[in-house]
């Protein structure tokens, strides 16, 4: 049965707020007033991106018959808050811990792949919403410039954050998703990494 423990819900909420604050610091250039202004918009992209990423891991793991539960990693939470000061984010506040019998490389690879691909899909949805919002403003369907700017910023940040979360988790080292995907199928890893890389590039230079 798919369910969350109380400690798991607590850890997800803590990690969600920490990552949201970290991205707000990164995109604001550590300006406190800008951090407060950006935080609600960034929480949309991070909320969907981070939470759905972890839920995807959990769902696929439980599909294969394993018990899976998200747990915070305290050093990761601290590093996530400190790293934006240096111009980047180390987004590893915790992970879904999987329990059960021996796991094959294929199972591990598919479970790991589910997280970054969820971020890619969400990022593309945000990009589509940003395009629709721009068209709506140009056609006069959105006449309030403040509403337009809020929507466009939320959607473009959602695209950028999800692309970055996907690419970061696809780094093929240590316990990150990328290492497990490469061990299972290097070609699939390469295709997904290229897509995530293009999303990050476009979020930096395309808008």
N, C-alpha and C positions, 0 to 999 in steps of 0.2 A: 504494500500500500504506500502511495506517495504522500508523505507528510513531513512537517517540520517540527523539530523539537523546540522547546522554549529557548534553550541556549543558542540554538542555531539562528532563530529569528533575532535574538539579541545581537549576535555576532554580525549578521548581515546588516542590521541597522547601523551599528557602530562603523563597520567598514564602509558602508554607503556614505555616511556623513564625512568620514575622514577623506575618502577619495574625492568627494564633491568639493570639500574645502581645498584640497591639494590642487585640483584643476583650476579652481577659482583664483588661487594664488598665482599659478603659472600664467594664466591668461590676463591677469590684472597687472603683472609686473610688480607684485607685492604691494600695490597701492591699496590701503585698507578700505577706502570708500568704494573703489571699483570692485574689490572682492565681495563686499556686501551686495552691490548691484548685480554682479554676475551670478552669484550663488544660486538664486532660484532658477535661472535659465540653465545653468550647468547641471543642476540636480535632475533636470528632465533627461538629458543625455546620459549622465552617469547612472541615474536611477534605473533607466531601462537597460542601458548597456551592461553595467556591472551585475545587477540583480539577475537579468535574463541570462547572462553568460554563466553564472554559477548554477542557476536553475537548469540550464541546458545540460551541464555536466551531470547534475544530480539525476535528472530524468533519464538520460541515456544509460548511466551506470545502473540505475534501478531496473531499466528495461532488460539489462543483461543478468539481473538477479542479484546484484550487489546492494549492500546497504551503503548509502552515501549521505554525508553530513558536512555542511560548511562550518569551518572553524577559523577564527581569527589567528593571525600570527603577529604578536605584539611588536617584534622588531620591524616587521613589514609596515605596520601602521605608523610607527615613528618615522621610518625612512620616507614613507609616502608624504608625510607632512613637511619634512625637512628638504627633500630633494627639489621641490619647485623653486626654492631660493636660488638654486644653482642652475636653473633653466631647463630642468627635465623632471619627469615623474617616474619613480620606481613604483609601479602599481601592482604590488603583491601584498595586500593587507591580510590575505588569508587564502584558503583553498578548500575545495570539496575533498574531504577524506573518504576514501572508498574501502569498504571492508567486505571480505568474502574469500572464496576459494581462489585458486591460481587464475590470474588474468592473462589472457593471450595478448600478444603485441597488437593484433588487429582490434580486439576489444578496447584496449588501452588507447590505441590510436584514434578510434572512432569517438570514444568518450572525450578525448582531448580535443578533437576537431570540432566538436559540437559548440564549444564556447566561442572560439574566434569566428566561426561561420555565423553564429547568432549576431555577433557584433557587426559583421559585414552586411548582413541583411538589414539590420536596424539602421546602419549608417546609410545605406542606399535609400531606405524609406525616408530618412531625414533629408537626404539630398533632394529627393522627389518633392517633399513638402516645401523645401526652400525654393525650388523652381516654380512650383504652383503659387507660392506666396508672392514671388516676384512678378509673375504674370498677372496675378490678381491685382497687385498694386498698379501695374502699368495700364491695366484695362479700366481702372477706377473702381473695381469691386471692393478694394480696401482703400478708403479715403483718409483714414486717420494715420498720419505718418508715424506717430508714437507706437500704435498697435503694429504697424508694418515692421518697424525696427525691432520690436520685442520678438515678434514671430520669426523674422528672418534670422536674428541673432541666435535664438533658441535652436532653430533647425540647423543652421550652419555649425554651431557648436556641437550639436548632437551628431552630425556627420563626422566632424573632426575627431571628437572624443572616441566614438565607436571605431573609427578607422585606426586610431592610435592604440586603443585597447587590443584590437585584433592583432596588429603588427607586433606589439610588445609581447603578447602571449605566444606568438609564433616564433620568437627567438629560440633557436634549437639548442638551448643549454640548460643544464640543471634539471629542476623540476617543472620548468615551464612547459606549456602544451606543445610547443614546437619540437622539443626533443623526443617526445613520445610519438608524435605524428611522423617524424623523420624515420624513427626506428621501424614503424609499420609500413609507410609508403612515402618515400622521398618525393616522388612526382606530385602526389596530391599536396604535400606540404609546399612544394615550389609554386604550384598554381595558386593556392590560397594566399601564400606570402606575397606573390606579385600583385594580386588583387588588393590586398591590404596596403601594400606599399604605394600603389597608385592612388588609393584613397587618401593616404596621408599626404602624398605629394600634391594632390589636387586641393586638399583642404588648406595647404600652406600657400599655394601659388595660383590656384584656379579660380577662387572666388573674387 
